[in-house]
């Protein structure tokens, strides 16, 4: 089951460097180009842009990869 989140939610995800926390800045419900690749999104399977609290790095993840922090 896919979790749904909103802009401003504080979330946590697992990255190559370990667990990271950040805030959701955008919710994508249509296909979008992100860092040179097409990310497939839909209202039923949105993807979330998240800015890391620690580094400011922006990542995009599916809801299944995120948990509320």
Secondary structure, 3 states (H helix, E strand, C coil): CCCCCCCCCEEEEEECCEEEEEEEEEEECCCEEECCEEECCCCCCCEEEEEECCCCCEEEEEHHHCEEC
